[in-house]
């Protein structure tokens, strides 16, 4: 990875994180992440880890959908 590509990649990640977390809805999204994480942990613990095979991907898709639905990322 050259210095130009590394700078572009870093810039892309920085702008994405700032778009989500510095927006007016950023704090509510953090709360949603905590709730989804807690539900995922409970499902994983109650199923001895087997539920994590479904809960982790579903929770990540749900959070991505929530980001787009709230208009935090276009």
C-alpha positions as a Markdown table, in Angstrom:
| # | Residue | x | y | z |
|---|---|---|---|---|
| 1 | Unk | 0.0 | 0.0 | 0.0 |
| 2 | Unk | 1.5 | 3.3 | -1.1 |
| 3 | Unk | 1.3 | 6.5 | 0.9 |
| 4 | Unk | -1.3 | 8.0 | -1.5 |
| 5 | Unk | -3.6 | 5.0 | -1.2 |
| 6 | Unk | -3.1 | 4.8 | 2.6 |
| 7 | Unk | -4.0 | 8.5 | 2.9 |
| 8 | Unk | -7.1 | 8.0 | 0.7 |
| 9 | Unk | -8.2 | 5.0 | 2.8 |
| 10 | Unk | -7.7 | 6.8 | 6.0 |
| 11 | Unk | -9.6 | 9.9 | 4.7 |
| 12 | Unk | -12.5 | 7.7 | 3.6 |
| 13 | Unk | -12.8 | 6.0 | 7.0 |
| 14 | Unk | -12.4 | 9.3 | 8.8 |
| 15 | Unk | -15.2 | 10.9 | 6.8 |
| 16 | Unk | -17.5 | 7.9 | 7.3 |
| 17 | Unk | -17.0 | 7.8 | 11.0 |
| 18 | Unk | -17.5 | 11.6 | 11.3 |
| 19 | Unk | -20.7 | 11.4 | 9.2 |
| 20 | Unk | -22.2 | 8.9 | 11.5 |
| 21 | Unk | -21.1 | 9.9 | 15.0 |
| 22 | Unk | -20.9 | 13.8 | 14.6 |
| 23 | Unk | -24.4 | 14.1 | 13.2 |
| 24 | Unk | -27.4 | 15.1 | 15.4 |
| 25 | Unk | -28.6 | 11.4 | 15.4 |
| 26 | Unk | -25.2 | 10.1 | 16.2 |
| 27 | Unk | -25.9 | 9.6 | 20.0 |
| 28 | Unk | -29.1 | 7.7 | 19.3 |
| 29 | Unk | -27.2 | 5.5 | 16.9 |
| 30 | Unk | -24.7 | 4.7 | 19.7 |
| 31 | Unk | -27.6 | 3.8 | 22.0 |
| 32 | Unk | -29.0 | 1.6 | 19.3 |
| 33 | Unk | -25.6 | -0.1 | 18.9 |
| 34 | Unk | -25.4 | -0.8 | 22.6 |
| 35 | Unk | -28.9 | -2.3 | 22.6 |
| 36 | Unk | -28.2 | -4.5 | 19.6 |
| 37 | Unk | -24.9 | -5.6 | 21.1 |
| 38 | Unk | -26.7 | -6.6 | 24.4 |
| 39 | Unk | -29.4 | -8.6 | 22.5 |
| 40 | Unk | -26.7 | -10.3 | 20.5 |
| 41 | Unk | -24.8 | -11.3 | 23.6 |
| 42 | Unk | -27.9 | -12.6 | 25.4 |
| 43 | Unk | -28.9 | -14.7 | 22.3 |
| 44 | Unk | -25.4 | -16.0 | 22.1 |
| 45 | Unk | -25.2 | -16.9 | 25.8 |
| 46 | Unk | -28.7 | -18.5 | 25.9 |
| 47 | Unk | -27.8 | -20.8 | 22.9 |
| 48 | Unk | -24.3 | -21.6 | 24.1 |
| 49 | Unk | -22.8 | -19.6 | 21.3 |
| 50 | Unk | -24.7 | -21.3 | 18.5 |
| 51 | Unk | -27.1 | -18.4 | 18.1 |
| 52 | Unk | -24.1 | -16.1 | 17.4 |
| 53 | Unk | -23.9 | -17.7 | 13.9 |
| 54 | Unk | -27.2 | -16.0 | 13.1 |
| 55 | Unk | -27.3 | -13.1 | 15.6 |
| 56 | Unk | -24.0 | -11.5 | 14.7 |
| 57 | Unk | -24.6 | -11.2 | 10.9 |
| 58 | Unk | -28.3 | -10.2 | 11.4 |
| 59 | Unk | -27.3 | -7.5 | 13.9 |
| 60 | Unk | -24.6 | -6.1 | 11.6 |
| 61 | Unk | -27.1 | -5.9 | 8.7 |
| 62 | Unk | -29.7 | -4.3 | 11.0 |
| 63 | Unk | -27.2 | -1.6 | 12.1 |
| 64 | Unk | -26.2 | -0.9 | 8.5 |
| 65 | Unk | -29.8 | -0.6 | 7.6 |
| 66 | Unk | -30.4 | 1.7 | 10.5 |
| 67 | Unk | -27.5 | 4.0 | 9.4 |
| 68 | Unk | -29.0 | 4.4 | 5.9 |
| 69 | Unk | -32.6 | 4.7 | 7.2 |
| 70 | Unk | -31.6 | 7.5 | 9.6 |
| 71 | Unk | -29.8 | 9.2 | 6.8 |
| 72 | Unk | -26.4 | 9.2 | 8.5 |
| 73 | Unk | -24.7 | 7.7 | 5.4 |
| 74 | Unk | -25.8 | 8.0 | 1.8 |
